[in-house]
Amino acid sequence: MANYSTSEFKSGLKVMLDGDPCSIIENEFVKPGKGQAFNRVKLRNLKSGKVWERTFKSGDSLEGADVMDVEMQYLYSDGEFWHFMDPQSFEQKAADAAAVGDAKQWLKEEDLCEITLYNGEPLSVSAPNFVELEIVETDPGLKGDTAGTGGKPATLSTGAVVRVPLFVQVGEVVKVDTRTGEYVGRIKG
Amino acid sequence: MSSRIWQPAASLEAMKARAELLSTVRAFFDARGVLEVETPALAAHGVTDPHIHCIEVPGYGWLQSSPEYHMKRLLAAGSGPIYQLSRVFRHGEAGPRHNPEFTMLEWYRPEFSLEQLIDECLALLGRWLRRPNVIRPFRHLFAEVTGLDPLTCPPAALVAAAAEAGAPHGLDHRQSVDFLMATQVETALDPATLTVVTDFPAWAAALAQVREDEDGVPVARRFEIYHGGLELANGYQELTDAGEQARRFAADNQERAGHGDRAMAPDPHLLAALQAGLPSCSGVAMGVERLLMAIHGYRDIRQVLTFPTQRA
């Protein structure tokens, strides 16, 4: 990969730092009147998700990280790996539990997900922002409750548990915002 | 989102503020008998300063990072007091307070002491910024904030203090002082005051004269004016000795080589002008965008540039 100098650091650039791929969030140039200039840089470690703050001498450089975001279709899980396919090339990739992380509770076969590849292998998986999943288990609601005041827990086909209004029943398909884990609405069959 | 990038970054208000500032500057110097001049932005030589990187224009030379060399040639030729509003260029300097191309107000006063020039700077700034001012030697200011005397305490203590404050590895002791100045001292300056910092370390003399302070420590006859932590101006009691200037050029290039930067050819015209005789003088440069930021409270230099580098 190419090397990038501090003057080329900009938001979104992927670089290697301490052996981990990182994405630059912010790059601030600071310079005393007549002297060495510095760049104060905020980076997100793409493996851990942690935000690092580092100061570099201006002109220092970091190696670029072979990181790219691709859209892939979720196929299935064998329990150890989650398998995805590029819908154009039909190439398949296997992501481990660390890469899939919290996204696994939302993955439904054939859904398209954004996968971050590092050196060609899945580093992280983002579930679609909204998913539609069937309810497999929930307490029967009270008849006549349409306001959904308190709500109740419901287990979805993927194993995720979300709070749904009392009137929603087993077998119904609901739309969920995966970023907040909140129920959005019912999908009418 | 990117479709709006054709539009200026500066508001109409900021553009008017700039126009007003420029006419105030011209009236100020006109009333004081200082001649407005223009010198090239593109010339055969750049600067050797180890911390300034000029932009090369293949086939022509270098975009000027300051009009200093040409203005000194005018002074040596007998121009008398002169000022200039010029565009200057610095590679790699971009951020909330920096743009690779910016406007510099630079002026030179033959026979002025550094103290007289500081007074003139404060008089000009007083047109817009009614603030109390304090004048502090670099050593005292630095020691007050960090607890370390930058010129007399052991270099290892300064390196350790910078490392503790989050400096990158491998800084030498001068770079450690620069780091602490930029990240600790400047940020601690009183936002409601104009702080004039004088007597910089001799190693940061650039083109200023060096003298010994009251403790016998060599210091540069330089000053900087800060508005809060924002540097507005940088002035020198100008070096007039051609031999010393040639030695500084050589020392700069040695330092550049140590950083892995290419050597810059010393400007022979400046050396010839010093040899012919530069009158004793003081000179200062002020960043026009920084002034606009200080006067009108803009927090980002892009707010005062019609088309900052990202849009230019």
Contacts between the chains, C-beta under 8 A, distances in Angstrom:
chain1	res1	chain2	res2	distance
A	5	B	92	7.5
A	6	B	92	7.3
A	7	B	91	7.3
A	7	B	92	3.7
A	7	B	94	7.0
A	27	B	95	7.5
A	28	B	95	5.4
A	28	B	96	6.4
A	29	B	92	7.9
A	29	B	93	6.2
A	29	B	94	6.1
A	29	B	95	3.2
A	29	B	96	7.9
A	29	B	97	7.6
A	29	B	98	5.3
A	30	B	95	7.3
A	30	B	182	4.8
A	30	B	183	6.8
A	31	B	51	7.5
A	31	B	93	7.1
A	31	B	98	7.1
A	31	B	182	6.4
A	32	B	178	5.0
A	32	B	181	4.2
A	32	B	182	4.2
A	32	B	186	6.8
A	32	B	231	7.9
A	33	B	181	8.0
A	33	B	197	8.0
A	33	B	200	7.7
A	33	B	204	7.8
A	33	B	224	4.6
A	33	B	231	5.4
A	33	B	234	5.5
A	34	B	49	7.6
A	34	B	51	6.4
A	34	B	200	7.3
A	34	B	204	5.0
A	34	B	206	5.5
A	34	B	222	7.7
A	34	B	234	6.9
A	35	B	51	5.8
A	35	B	174	7.4
A	35	B	175	7.6
A	35	B	177	7.5
A	35	B	178	3.5
A	35	B	181	6.9
A	35	B	182	7.5
A	35	B	204	6.0
A	36	B	51	6.1
A	36	B	171	7.6
A	36	B	174	7.4
A	36	B	175	4.4
A	36	B	178	4.1
A	36	B	179	7.0
A	37	B	51	6.3
A	37	B	92	7.7
A	37	B	93	7.2
A	38	B	168	7.5
A	38	B	178	7.9
A	38	B	179	6.3
A	38	B	182	6.2
A	38	B	183	7.5
A	40	B	183	7.9
A	53	B	166	7.5
A	54	B	166	8.0
A	54	B	168	7.4
A	55	B	166	5.6
A	55	B	167	6.1
A	55	B	168	5.4
A	55	B	179	7.5
A	55	B	183	7.6
A	56	B	168	5.4
A	57	B	168	5.6
A	57	B	171	7.3
A	57	B	175	7.2
A	58	B	92	6.1
A	59	B	53	7.9
A	59	B	92	6.9
A	59	B	259	7.3
A	59	B	261	7.6
A	60	B	168	7.1
